[in-house]
Amino acid sequence: MRILVTGGAGYIGTELIQQLSEQKNVSEIIVYDNLSSGNRNFFLGQQKLNSDKLKFIQGDILDSRKLKKVVQGVDTVYHLAANVTTPFSDQNPHLFEQVNHWGTAELVYAVEASNVKRFIHLSSASVYGASEDVCTLNDQPQPETFYGISKLRAEEHVKRLQDKKPETYILRCGNVYGYNRSMRFDAVINRFMFEANFKGRITVNGTGEQHRPFIHIKKVAEALISLCCETSIKNGTYNLVDQNMAIGEVVENLRKVYPQVEMIFVNQHMKMRQLRVAPSEEMKQLYNKAHSLGFMEELQEFKNSFSF
C-alpha cells in the first residue's frame, strides 16, 4: 500500500508516520510538506524510521501541478496539511483561507483525477464554534473564528468525494496533546506542561471553568491508522475526541504531577467561550485498541519525556 501524508512533518504527522512505518502492509509513505512551521524535528532523533519506506517531497498544498503528480499511484491520502493554531485564535485570516480552504480544494481536485482508494481528512472541532451545550454531529456547525471557518469550508470540498470512488472520512479533531519530537507548545495542555516543568508556574486565562474537547496524540494516530485498514466504518464525518475537560480540571490533574506549581489567572473576571463535543463511538473503538493510558498516566509520561 502506498500512502501520501500531506503535512507529514508536523506534530500529528510525525506520530502518524512513526506508526505507519511499522505497518507490514505499507510499502511506501510519501511525506508532503512545505516546512512552513520551521520545525525540522521530524527529520531528527535517535528513534529511527524505516527509511526504505519513506520519501520526502517539499511542496506546497497550493501547488496543483505538483499535487497531481504526487497522488498518482497512491492508495490512501491523509490530509493533515493546514495552517494550525489554537482553536479559539483568530489571526491571519488570509493565510487560513488560502491554506486550509483552497489548499484542501486543490488536493481534492488532484484526488478526483486519480485512482486514490481512501481519503482521510483531519478537520477540527473548531467548526462547531462555541456552545454551552455538548455539540454532536447533528448540530449545525457555526464557527466563530477564521480558523474554524476555513476548516468548515475545507470539509465542503472533501464531501464531494463521498459520492465518488474514494472512501472518504472527515474527522473533527479535538485539542491534541502529548509528547513527540515535533512538539507544538501552543496547544493548551502542552503549554501547561512546559510551564510547570521549567517555570514552576502556569498561566490560566479566564476563570478556568471553560471546557475544551481533548485527545492524546497517540490516540489520534491510532484512529488514523485503523481507518486506513478498517472496512466496517462508513463514509462520513466523525468527531475524533476522547474527553471534555474544564481548563481548571486539567490544571488540578497537572498539580498532582507537579505539586509545587503556582497558578496565575489572567482576566479572571471574564467568562471565556467554551466548547464540548460528543465523541463518535466509531472512533473510540479504533483508538482504544492500542492506547489505554488514563489522563494522569499520560501527563506523567509527558513529564518523563522532558530532558530535565
C-alpha positions as CSV (number, residue, x, y, z in Angstrom):
1,M,0.0,0.0,0.0
2,R,1.3,3.4,-1.0
3,I,0.3,6.3,1.3
4,L,0.5,10.1,1.0
5,V,0.6,12.3,4.1
6,T,0.2,16.0,3.5
7,G,1.7,18.0,6.4
8,G,3.5,14.8,7.4
9,A,6.4,16.6,9.0
10,G,4.1,18.3,11.6
11,Y,3.1,17.4,15.1
12,I,0.4,14.8,14.2
13,G,2.1,13.7,11.0
14,T,5.3,12.8,12.9
15,E,3.3,10.5,15.2
16,L,1.3,9.0,12.4
17,I,4.3,8.3,10.2
18,Q,6.2,6.7,13.1
19,Q,3.4,4.2,13.5
20,L,2.7,3.8,9.7
21,S,6.3,2.9,9.1
22,E,5.8,-0.2,11.4
23,Q,2.9,-1.5,9.4
24,K,3.8,-4.5,7.2
25,N,1.1,-3.8,4.6
26,V,2.6,-0.3,3.9
27,S,5.2,-0.3,1.1
28,E,5.8,3.5,0.7
29,I,5.0,6.6,2.7
30,I,5.2,9.9,0.8
31,V,5.7,12.8,3.2
32,Y,4.5,16.0,1.5
33,D,5.2,19.2,3.5
34,N,6.4,22.8,2.8
35,L,8.1,23.0,6.2
36,S,6.5,26.4,6.8
37,S,6.3,25.8,10.5
38,G,10.1,25.9,10.7
39,N,10.1,22.7,12.7
40,R,12.6,20.2,11.4
41,N,12.4,17.7,14.3
42,F,10.6,15.1,12.2
43,F,14.0,14.5,10.5
44,L,15.9,14.2,13.7
45,G,16.1,11.9,16.8
46,Q,17.6,8.6,17.8
47,Q,14.3,6.7,17.2
48,K,14.9,5.7,13.6
49,L,12.2,5.4,11.0
50,N,12.1,2.8,8.3
51,S,13.9,4.8,5.6
52,D,13.2,2.2,3.0
53,K,9.5,3.1,3.1
54,L,9.9,6.9,3.3
55,K,10.0,9.5,0.6
56,F,10.0,13.2,1.4
57,I,8.8,15.8,-1.0
58,Q,8.9,19.5,-0.1
59,G,5.9,21.0,-1.7
60,D,3.1,23.4,-1.1
61,I,-0.5,22.4,-0.7
62,L,-1.5,25.1,-3.2
63,D,0.8,23.7,-5.9
64,S,-1.8,22.0,-8.0
65,R,0.6,20.7,-10.7
66,K,2.9,19.0,-8.1
67,L,-0.1,17.6,-6.2
68,K,-1.5,15.9,-9.3
69,K,1.9,14.2,-9.9
70,V,2.3,13.1,-6.2
71,V,-1.1,11.4,-5.9
72,Q,-0.6,9.2,-8.9
73,G,-0.3,5.6,-7.8
74,V,-1.2,6.4,-4.2
75,D,-3.8,4.2,-2.4
76,T,-4.5,6.3,0.7
77,V,-4.3,10.0,1.3
78,Y,-4.1,11.5,4.8
79,H,-4.7,15.2,4.6
80,L,-3.1,16.9,7.6
81,A,-1.6,20.0,6.0
82,A,-3.1,23.1,7.4
83,N,-2.3,26.5,8.9
84,V,-2.7,25.3,12.5
85,T,-3.4,27.3,15.6
86,T,-5.2,27.0,18.9
87,P,-9.0,26.6,18.4
88,F,-10.1,30.0,19.6
89,S,-7.3,32.0,18.0
90,D,-8.4,34.5,15.3
91,Q,-5.3,35.7,13.4
92,N,-4.1,35.7,9.8
93,P,-7.5,35.3,8.1
94,H,-6.0,35.3,4.6
95,L,-3.5,32.6,5.4
96,F,-6.2,30.3,6.9
97,E,-8.4,30.9,3.8
98,Q,-5.6,30.1,1.4
99,V,-4.0,27.1,3.1
100,N,-6.9,25.4,4.9
101,H,-9.7,26.1,2.5
102,W,-8.2,26.5,-1.0
103,G,-5.3,24.2,-0.3
104,T,-7.7,21.4,0.5
105,A,-9.7,22.2,-2.7
106,E,-6.5,21.8,-4.7
107,L,-5.8,18.4,-3.1
108,V,-9.4,17.3,-3.7
109,Y,-9.2,18.3,-7.4
110,A,-6.0,16.2,-7.7
111,V,-7.6,13.2,-6.0
112,E,-10.6,13.4,-8.2
113,A,-8.3,12.8,-11.2
114,S,-6.5,9.9,-9.6
115,N,-7.1,6.3,-8.5
116,V,-6.9,7.0,-4.8
117,K,-9.0,4.5,-2.9
118,R,-9.2,6.2,0.5
119,F,-9.1,9.8,1.6
120,I,-8.9,10.7,5.3
121,H,-9.2,14.4,6.1
122,L,-8.3,15.8,9.6
123,S,-10.7,18.6,10.3
124,S,-11.2,20.4,13.6
125,A,-13.8,20.6,16.4
126,S,-13.4,24.3,15.9
127,V,-16.1,24.1,13.2
128,Y,-18.7,24.0,15.9
129,G,-17.7,27.4,17.2
130,A,-18.6,27.8,20.9
131,S,-21.6,26.4,22.8
132,E,-22.9,25.9,26.3
133,D,-24.3,22.5,25.2
134,V,-22.4,19.4,24.1
135,C,-22.1,19.5,20.3
136,T,-23.0,16.4,18.3
137,L,-22.8,15.6,14.6
138,N,-26.4,16.5,14.3
139,D,-25.7,20.1,15.3
140,Q,-25.2,22.7,12.6
141,P,-21.5,23.9,12.7
142,Q,-21.2,27.6,13.5
143,P,-17.5,28.5,13.5
144,E,-16.7,31.8,15.2
145,T,-13.1,32.2,14.1
146,F,-11.3,32.5,10.7
147,Y,-9.6,29.2,11.5
148,G,-12.9,27.4,12.1
149,I,-14.5,28.9,9.1
150,S,-11.6,27.8,6.9
151,K,-11.8,24.2,8.2
152,L,-15.5,24.1,7.6
153,R,-15.1,25.3,4.0
154,A,-12.4,22.6,3.5
155,E,-14.9,20.0,4.7
156,E,-17.3,21.1,2.0
157,H,-14.7,20.3,-0.7
158,V,-13.9,16.9,0.8
159,K,-17.6,15.9,0.9
160,R,-17.7,16.0,-2.9
161,L,-15.5,12.8,-2.7
162,Q,-18.0,11.0,-0.5
163,D,-20.3,10.4,-3.5
164,K,-17.5,9.2,-5.7
165,K,-15.0,6.4,-5.7
166,P,-12.7,7.0,-2.7
167,E,-13.8,6.0,0.7
168,T,-13.8,9.4,2.4
169,Y,-13.7,10.3,6.1
170,I,-13.8,13.7,7.8
171,L,-12.5,13.7,11.4
172,R,-13.3,16.7,13.5
173,C,-10.4,16.5,15.9
174,G,-10.3,17.9,19.5
175,N,-7.4,19.7,21.1
176,V,-4.4,17.4,20.7
177,Y,-1.8,16.9,23.5
178,G,1.1,14.6,24.3
179,Y,4.8,14.3,23.6
180,N,6.5,13.6,20.3
181,R,9.6,15.1,18.8
182,S,7.7,17.6,16.6
183,M,6.1,19.3,19.6
184,R,3.5,22.1,19.4
185,F,3.6,24.2,22.6
186,D,0.7,26.5,21.6
187,A,-1.8,23.7,22.5
188,V,-3.1,24.3,26.0
189,I,-2.0,21.1,27.8
190,N,1.4,21.0,26.1
191,R,1.9,24.7,27.1
192,F,0.9,23.9,30.7
193,M,3.3,21.0,30.9
194,F,6.2,23.1,29.6
195,E,5.4,26.0,32.0
196,A,5.0,23.6,35.0
197,N,8.2,21.7,34.3
198,F,10.6,24.6,33.5
199,K,8.9,27.7,35.1
200,G,7.0,26.3,38.0
201,R,4.1,28.5,37.2
202,I,1.0,28.1,35.0
203,T,-0.9,31.0,33.4
204,V,-4.7,30.4,33.1
205,N,-6.9,32.7,31.0
206,G,-10.4,33.4,32.4
207,T,-12.0,31.5,35.3
208,G,-10.7,28.1,34.3
209,E,-14.4,26.9,34.0
210,Q,-14.3,26.8,30.2
211,H,-14.4,23.4,28.7
212,R,-12.4,22.1,25.7
213,P,-12.5,18.7,23.8
214,F,-9.2,16.8,24.1
215,I,-7.5,13.8,22.7
216,H,-4.0,12.3,23.1
217,I,-1.8,12.4,20.1
218,K,-1.2,8.6,20.2
219,K,-5.0,8.1,20.1
220,V,-5.2,10.4,17.0
221,A,-2.6,8.4,15.2
222,E,-4.1,5.0,16.2
223,A,-7.5,6.1,14.9
224,L,-6.0,7.4,11.6
225,I,-4.1,4.1,11.0
226,S,-7.1,1.9,11.9
227,L,-9.2,3.8,9.4
228,C,-6.7,3.0,6.7
229,C,-7.4,-0.7,7.0
230,E,-10.9,-0.7,8.6
231,T,-13.7,-1.6,6.2
232,S,-16.7,-1.6,8.5
233,I,-16.8,2.2,9.1
234,K,-18.9,4.0,6.6
235,N,-18.0,7.1,4.6
236,G,-18.8,10.2,6.7
237,T,-18.0,12.8,9.3
238,Y,-16.9,11.8,12.8
239,N,-15.8,13.6,16.0
240,L,-12.3,12.5,16.9
241,V,-12.5,13.4,20.6
242,D,-11.7,11.5,23.8
243,Q,-13.0,13.6,26.6
244,N,-14.2,17.1,27.5
245,M,-12.5,18.8,30.4
246,A,-12.6,22.2,32.0
247,I,-9.2,24.0,32.0
248,G,-9.4,24.1,35.8
249,E,-9.8,20.4,35.8
250,V,-6.8,20.0,33.6
251,V,-4.7,22.2,36.0
252,E,-5.8,20.2,39.1
253,N,-4.7,17.0,37.5
254,L,-1.4,18.6,36.5
255,R,-0.8,19.8,40.0
256,K,-0.8,16.1,41.1
257,V,2.2,15.6,38.8
258,Y,3.8,19.0,39.8
259,P,2.6,19.6,43.4
260,Q,4.7,22.8,43.8
261,V,3.4,24.5,40.7
262,E,1.9,28.0,41.1
263,M,-1.1,29.4,39.1
264,I,-1.7,32.8,37.7
265,F,-5.2,33.8,36.5
266,V,-5.4,36.4,33.7
267,N,-8.7,38.1,33.1
268,Q,-10.3,36.0,35.8
269,H,-13.4,38.2,35.8
270,M,-14.1,37.2,32.1
271,K,-16.1,34.1,31.2
272,M,-14.3,32.5,28.3
273,R,-16.0,30.8,25.3
274,Q,-16.3,27.1,25.8
275,L,-16.8,24.0,23.6
276,R,-17.8,20.5,24.4
277,V,-18.0,17.8,21.7
278,A,-19.6,14.4,21.9
279,P,-17.1,11.7,20.8
280,S,-18.0,9.4,18.0
281,E,-18.2,5.8,19.3
282,E,-16.8,4.5,16.0
283,M,-13.6,6.5,16.6
284,K,-13.3,5.5,20.2
285,Q,-13.4,1.8,19.2
286,L,-10.5,2.5,16.9
287,Y,-8.1,4.3,19.2
288,N,-8.9,2.3,22.4
289,K,-7.5,-0.8,20.8
290,A,-3.9,0.2,21.4
291,H,-3.8,3.2,23.8
292,S,-5.2,2.5,27.3
293,L,-3.4,5.0,29.5
294,G,-5.5,7.3,31.7
295,F,-5.1,11.1,31.8
296,M,-2.9,11.1,34.8
297,E,-0.7,8.4,33.3
298,E,-0.4,10.4,30.1
299,L,0.7,13.5,32.0
300,Q,3.3,11.5,33.9
301,E,4.6,10.0,30.6
302,F,4.8,13.5,29.2
303,K,6.8,14.7,32.2
304,N,9.2,11.8,31.8
305,S,9.9,12.9,28.2
306,F,11.5,16.2,29.2
307,S,15.2,16.2,29.2
308,F,15.4,17.7,32.7
